């Protein structure tokens, strides 16, 4: 559990606007700090399996948030990855599936086609 002062410091550092307290960037930063603390704890207490389970949950939650951020705002994803000194990968490309840009183009074509039929 993070100290409230540490949490407020993280929120101030990573917020996207003045009243931001729960954006993906902040959640990722808080989870990263909690993961660091749990990792240090588990180095001393190797048989603490409850904490290990909590660590795995936090890592998975952070991964999901990072994937979401990567899909929605890639520049912000790269920026927060660099700030937190994390490894990061390029945009997710799945063979056989259209990218977000291709989906938008397909939607626009479908709308244009529907208008021309009317």
Backbone torsions as a table, in degrees:
resi	resn	phi	psi	omega
1	UNK	NA	132.0	-178.7
2	UNK	-80.3	145.5	173.2
3	UNK	-65.7	137.7	-178.8
4	UNK	-56.7	-34.0	178.9
5	UNK	-66.9	-40.2	178.3
6	UNK	-64.9	-41.7	-179.9
7	UNK	-62.1	-43.2	178.4
8	UNK	-64.2	-37.4	178.2
9	UNK	-63.6	-42.0	178.5
10	UNK	-65.0	-43.4	-179.9
11	UNK	-60.8	-44.4	179.3
12	UNK	-62.8	-37.0	-176.4
13	UNK	-73.2	-36.0	-171.3
14	UNK	-109.1	2.3	-177.3
15	UNK	-68.5	150.6	-178.0
16	UNK	-94.3	-21.6	174.2
17	UNK	-149.9	175.2	-170.2
18	UNK	-57.6	-41.8	-175.5
19	UNK	-101.0	16.8	-177.9
20	UNK	-75.1	123.9	176.7
21	UNK	-130.4	-6.4	-174.3
22	UNK	-142.3	21.6	179.6
23	UNK	-67.7	166.2	180.0
24	UNK	-57.0	-39.3	-178.4
25	UNK	-61.4	-44.2	-179.8
26	UNK	-67.2	-43.9	-179.8
27	UNK	-60.8	-41.4	178.8
28	UNK	-63.8	-43.9	-179.7
29	UNK	-64.1	-42.5	179.3
30	UNK	-65.6	-45.1	178.7
31	UNK	-61.4	-38.0	179.0
32	UNK	-62.4	-43.0	178.7
33	UNK	-65.6	-41.3	178.3
34	UNK	-64.9	-37.8	178.1
35	UNK	-63.8	-40.7	177.6
36	UNK	-61.4	-44.7	-180.0
37	UNK	-63.3	-44.6	-180.0
38	UNK	-65.9	-36.4	178.9
39	UNK	-63.1	-43.9	177.2
40	UNK	-63.0	-40.6	178.9
41	UNK	-61.7	-43.1	-176.4
42	UNK	-72.9	-19.4	174.8
43	UNK	-67.4	-34.5	178.7
44	UNK	-84.3	-38.5	-174.5
45	UNK	-114.2	79.3	-173.2
46	UNK	-64.4	-25.8	-176.3
47	UNK	-98.9	14.0	179.7
48	UNK	-85.3	84.8	-173.8
49	UNK	-75.0	-24.8	177.0
50	UNK	-66.3	-43.4	177.9
51	UNK	-68.1	-35.0	177.9
52	UNK	-62.2	-40.6	177.9
53	UNK	-64.2	-42.3	176.7
54	UNK	-62.1	-38.9	177.7
55	UNK	-61.8	-45.2	-179.8
56	UNK	-62.6	-40.4	177.5
57	UNK	-61.5	-43.8	-179.5
58	UNK	-66.3	-40.6	178.7
59	UNK	-62.8	-43.3	179.5
60	UNK	-65.6	-40.6	178.9
61	UNK	-63.9	-42.5	178.2
62	UNK	-63.6	-40.2	178.6
63	UNK	-61.0	-42.9	178.9
64	UNK	-62.7	-43.7	179.2
65	UNK	-65.2	-39.8	178.1
66	UNK	-64.9	-40.6	177.0
67	UNK	-62.5	-42.2	178.3
68	UNK	-61.5	-46.5	-179.0
69	UNK	-64.7	-38.5	179.4
70	UNK	-63.1	-37.8	-179.5
71	UNK	-74.2	-35.1	-173.3
72	UNK	-93.4	-38.9	-175.7
73	UNK	-145.5	84.7	-172.7
74	UNK	-62.1	-38.5	-178.7
75	UNK	-62.3	-42.6	179.0
76	UNK	-66.4	-36.6	177.0
77	UNK	-60.4	-46.6	179.3
78	UNK	-64.6	-42.8	-178.4
79	UNK	-61.9	-48.0	-178.1
80	UNK	-69.6	-33.1	177.5
81	UNK	-63.8	-39.5	178.4
82	UNK	-69.6	-42.3	179.7
83	UNK	-60.8	-38.7	-177.8
84	UNK	-90.3	2.5	179.2
85	UNK	56.3	49.7	179.6
86	UNK	-110.4	154.7	172.1
87	UNK	-71.9	146.1	176.8
88	UNK	-141.7	155.5	-177.4
89	UNK	-117.4	168.7	-179.6
90	UNK	-71.0	-179.8	178.9
91	UNK	-58.4	142.5	-178.0
92	UNK	-71.8	120.5	178.9
93	UNK	-122.7	120.0	179.3
94	UNK	-108.1	124.3	-178.0
95	UNK	-62.6	131.5	179.4
96	UNK	93.7	-15.0	178.2
97	UNK	-108.1	139.0	179.3
98	UNK	-71.7	149.9	177.1
99	UNK	-76.7	174.4	179.8
100	UNK	-60.8	-40.9	179.4
101	UNK	-64.7	-41.0	179.3
102	UNK	-65.9	-37.1	177.5
103	UNK	-64.2	-41.4	177.9
104	UNK	-62.1	-43.3	178.2
105	UNK	-61.5	-42.5	179.2
106	UNK	-63.9	-40.3	178.1
107	UNK	-64.2	-42.9	179.0
108	UNK	-63.1	-41.8	177.7
109	UNK	-63.2	-41.1	179.8
110	UNK	-65.1	-40.5	178.3
111	UNK	-65.4	-42.4	179.4
112	UNK	-63.8	-40.2	179.7
113	UNK	-65.5	-40.7	179.1
114	UNK	-65.6	-37.2	178.1
115	UNK	-67.8	-39.2	-177.8
116	UNK	-69.5	-28.2	178.5
117	UNK	-73.6	-25.2	-178.7
118	UNK	-78.8	NA	NA
